[in-house]
C-alpha cells in the first residue's frame, strides 16, 4: 500500500516536497501520514486544517507552516487521496 501511495503522490507536476508514512500498530487505530506541501502559510493553517479534517476517514490534522507540512491521522489510502485533493485545490501542491 505504501508503494502505491508513494507512486500516486510522486507526480512530475508537483513541487519537490515529501511524504512519510507510519503503519498502524497494535496501540494505534489508524495509519499516520505526513504530507509536506508547498507554500503553506501561517495565516492559512486553520482554513486548510478545517478543509482537510472534513475529508472522510481523516481523524486528526496538524498543519505546521514553519515546516511546510500537514500531518494527518487517516483510515488509509482513500482518506489520504481526499486530503491530497483538498490541499491541491486550495493551491498547495503535494508530492
C-alpha positions in Angstrom: 0.0 0.0 0.0 2.8 2.4 0.9 4.4 2.0 -2.6 1.0 2.6 -4.3 0.6 5.8 -2.3 4.2 7.0 -3.0 3.8 6.4 -6.7 0.5 8.2 -6.8 1.8 11.2 -4.8 5.1 11.5 -6.8 4.0 13.3 -9.9 6.3 15.5 -12.1 3.9 18.5 -12.0 4.1 18.7 -8.2 6.7 20.7 -6.4 9.5 18.8 -4.7 8.1 18.0 -1.2 7.9 14.8 0.7 5.5 12.3 2.4 6.2 9.9 5.2 4.0 7.0 6.3 3.8 5.2 9.6 1.8 1.9 9.6 -0.7 1.3 12.3 0.5 -0.5 15.4 -1.5 -2.5 17.9 -1.8 0.5 20.1 -2.8 2.9 17.2 -6.1 2.5 15.5 -5.2 4.5 12.3 -2.3 4.9 10.0 -0.3 8.2 10.2 0.7 10.1 7.1 2.7 13.3 6.9 2.1 15.3 3.7 4.6 18.1 3.0 3.0 20.8 1.0 4.5 23.8 -0.9 3.7 27.3 0.3 1.7 26.6 3.4 1.4 30.0 5.2 0.7 30.5 8.9 -2.4 32.6 8.1 -3.8 29.7 6.1 -3.1 26.9 8.7 -6.6 26.9 10.3 -8.5 27.1 7.0 -6.5 24.3 5.4 -6.8 22.2 8.5 -10.6 22.6 8.7 -11.0 21.6 5.0 -8.8 18.6 5.3 -10.4 17.5 8.6 -13.8 17.2 6.8 -12.4 14.6 4.4 -13.9 11.2 5.1 -11.5 9.0 7.1 -9.3 11.8 8.4 -9.2 11.6 12.1 -6.6 14.3 13.1 -4.9 17.2 11.3 -1.9 19.1 12.4 -0.7 21.8 9.9 2.7 23.3 10.5 3.5 26.3 8.4 7.1 26.5 9.7 7.8 23.0 8.4 5.5 23.4 5.4 3.8 20.2 6.4 0.4 18.8 7.3 0.4 15.7 9.5 -2.8 13.7 9.5 -4.1 10.5 11.0 -6.3 8.7 8.5 -8.0 5.4 7.8 -5.9 4.7 4.8 -5.3 5.4 1.2 -8.7 6.9 0.3 -8.6 9.4 3.1 -5.1 10.5 2.1 -6.2 10.9 -1.5 -9.1 13.0 -0.4 -6.8 15.1 1.8 -4.3 15.5 -1.1 -7.1 16.7 -3.4 -8.3 19.3 -0.9 -4.8 20.6 -0.4 -4.2 20.8 -4.2 -7.5 22.5 -4.9 -6.5 25.1 -2.1 -3.4 25.8 -4.1 -0.9 23.7 -2.2 0.9 21.1 -4.4 1.6 17.8 -2.8 4.1 15.2 -3.8 
